[in-house]
């Protein structure tokens, strides 16, 4: 069995589990870098009953799969709080839309702390003008006691968060960014304090309060700018939540009443007027209109709706007034499912992030060792006996090495990428799927409903003798009125479209695998395949050419016999969707091998494949064998994507490296596929792969700049060529630059050409 299938089965039914495997998303507050992420993940995964924990720094969220019979959500929260972080319920925050307010409160708090620190640090920064002989400053600013008075509140009030975080981190046997900041600034502060108190004994007079205070101020500025930028990465969720209607007009006791949307129950009849948002999902029972579904599909053209059609909550009614019966409310609506999928994707971890995690886990201890080595080399070899210079270089190494940018490199890009996908009708279930899509080498396309419309339509009426086209079609359609077969319905719809009169059949009999037999008025009709007519003694001479021509065009040929004589041939075909051919050409331009898979016969399959430009055809494949064909391609060394409708294609979707479900689909489609394409055409597949490639290129750019920054910065600081203040500024703005680069993905757009 495929590894991916094994993983999914294991996820749903872990070996030895007596309880139910559940998933919870928790808001994690207080994380500052990738090392914090590692600490929280280790703590969560150490709990009995927790099978998987994925922590996202940018989203400040943890997604945990756990055995409810072994561990409870309260236990998980307490475990997080034991190591110094705060955990709260993410789901309730989404429902109440408080996430935005909480982030704004955090930004306001960071702003107040930064302003407090900046006001006290500015006079200290001015003293650098004297050291650089740029300008004179009031003598009070040079007084070490005055500098001590300014630096102390910065060190222990503004900088308290670094000490607190360092305490919990070190207590758990780890180290993170806060440890580096606390060590570096404390070294400068306490050295300067010793000079103030015992300078004459030590023979030292230079103090470095400005270094410790300004470094803290710059780090706080970086955290503030980072918080503002990170807020923009989650705009997709905010937009989706904002689409939900606040009230609904329902009919109860024969009266219309406005109620909060939360009060709508399944079975309620809801009235929607022009210009209003549809509050929940349902089926139209009266009236008609056109509906703007761009929030789901990205398609700006309104869709006509009439009785029996489905409407989706949060879409906008454009023109008519209609009534619909609610079928899905609350968490079951399409919008709620989309929000859930996007949230889980943004909280997930892409495989490439493991590189950053591994580096970050070893990084801080290595930096502390480098800093100590730097101090010793400078004190004993580089500038023997110069404690001040050795201390400053140690501080610069500690500050420049903070791995904030490294921890943000991947999750910020994944968040923005999945958000852009949602806004363009591409629902990606996890960062691993977004990453894997860019490596696809082959795409397997189901024919019916994917390449084609999935609805057969009348195409040809060939009359052999004794009837006009209208007469023959009217008789055949009347006979088919007793049938529920899609081919029969296509004939009926074709007759209706032509305005032909239809009678009710008598003595109707459906013969599985052959066709139907019925009486229409005083006529006896047979409509079906060769076998049906042959078994009823109807001569087929003279029809071979017509039937062969229709089948060569990918059409199903249905023979019609009237009163025992062959009267004609009717052609029915499942037409190719508009845009399928261009999307397939775009896939080829992207370097993908494209396959079509279908249960149809070889001739029909090849005909459809030729229409859309596919050379690789897998025909006459049973639904249960589609997964085997996908596995065969994987065994050949290809990274394979499967595109289907998510129902009979579910095994193949799961087997593929990346499964794409076409159309709004069903719950099965959502569960089976890695990527759900709200639009019903293949352009979504091209767009998803383009988005994946753009996102992964963005991630690699972020990782490059984060790693190159540390790789260059640490040696420069160790060589004494970088002051702690400059190091603090560079460290602070490196995180902002990574987030800003990730936000460039918000400009991503689908390209018809297939390029990235």
Secondary structure, DSSP 4 states (H G I P E B T S, - for coil): --HHHHHHHHHHS-TT--S-EEEEEEEEES--SHHHHHHHHHHHHTSTTEEEEEEETTTTEEEEEEETTT--HHHHHHHHHHTT-EEEEHHHHHHHT-HHHHHHHHHHHHHHHHHHHHHHHHHHHHHHHHHTTS----GGGG-HHHHHHHHHHIIIIITHHHHHHHHHHHHTT---HHHHHHHHHHHHHHHHHHHHHHHHHHT-----HHHHHHHHHHHHHHHHHHHHHHHHHTHHHHHHHHTS-SEEEEEETTEEEEEEGGG--TT-EEEE-TTPBP-SEEEEEEE-EEEE-HHHH---S-EEE-TT-EE-TT-EE-S--EEEEEEE-GGGSHHHHHHHHHHHHHHS--TTHHHHHHHHHHHHHHHHHHHHHHHHHIIIIITTT-HHHHHHHHHHHHHHT--HHHHHHHHHHHHHHHHHHHHTTEEE--HHHHHHHTT--EEEEEIIIIIEEEEEEEEEEEE-SS--HHHHHHHHHHHHTT---HHHHHHHHHHHHTT------EEEEEETTTEEEEEETTEEEEEE-HHHHHHTT---TT-HHHHHHHHHTTPEEEEEEETTEEEEEEEEEEEEPTTHHHHHHHHHHTT-EEEEE-SS-HHHHHHHHHHHT--EEE-S--GGGHHHHHHHHHHTT--EEEEE-SSTTHHHHHHSSEEEEESS--HHHHHH-SEEESSSSTHHHHHHHHHHHHHHHHHHHHHHHHHHHHHHHHHHHHTT-S-HHHHHHHHHHHHHHHHHHHHGGGG----TTS--
